[in-house]
Amino acid sequence: MLRIEQMVTVIARAAVTDLLGEILSDPKLRLIYENAGKVSPSQLEKRSKFSAGKISGLWKQWEMKGVMVKAGKSYRPLF
């Protein structure tokens, strides 16, 4: 069973590495990703110049792709 878990971890890490690379290489996306759950959405809106709807949409998209998790009413980065 441990071997299966290890293989799943390797596959999952490979799948999200490209997406994380894209997010972290863009300063605005990085700001939104790294500050999710730490800074209010309205503050992120001002800092990133993205609308609240755009930020929320990114968080939902990233959750579906496995790099963010929903924590109550907010989101937080998984990595």
N, C-alpha and C positions, 0 to 999 in steps of 0.2 A: 504494500500500500504506500509506503514511503517513497518508493521509486516513481509511482504514478503522480504523487503530489509534487515531486521534484520536476518531473517533465511538464506538468501543467504550469508550474511557476515559470519555467524557462520559456515556454510558449507564450504565456501571458506577458511576460516582460518584453519579449521581442515584439509583440503586437503593439504595445503602448509606447515603445521607445521612439518610434518615428513621430507619433503624435506629440509626445512630450517635447521632442526636439523642436517641432514647429511652434509650440506654445512658448517655450522658453527662449526662443531666438527672437521673438517679436516683443519689444518692450511693453506695449500696451496689453497684449495677451498675457505676458508674464506677470504684470501688475495685477490683473484680474484673477489669474490662477493662484498666485502665491498669497494674495490677501483675502481670498474667499473665506468667510467665517471669522475673519479678524477685523475687517473694516466694513463699515456699513455700505450697502449698495449705493446710497446717495453720494458718499465720499468717493467711491470707485468711479461713479458717473462723472464727477468733477475732475478727478485725476486723469482718467483715461479718455475723456471726451466721447465715450460711447453712451448710448441711451440705456436706461434701466432695462428695457426690453431686450436689447442686444446682449447685455451682460447676463441676464437671466437665460436667454437662449443659448449662450455659450456654455453656461454652467450645466444646463440640461443636456446639451450635446456631449459635453465631456463626461457627464455621469453615464450616459448611454454607452460611451466608448471605454469606460472603465478607468478613467484617471481622476475622477472626482466622485465623492459620495454625498448623499443628502444627509444632513444632520439636523433634524427638526425642521424648522422653516428655512434653514440656510444650507449652504454647501460647504464642503471643505476639500482641499486637495488630498488625494490618496497618497501621493509620493512627495 
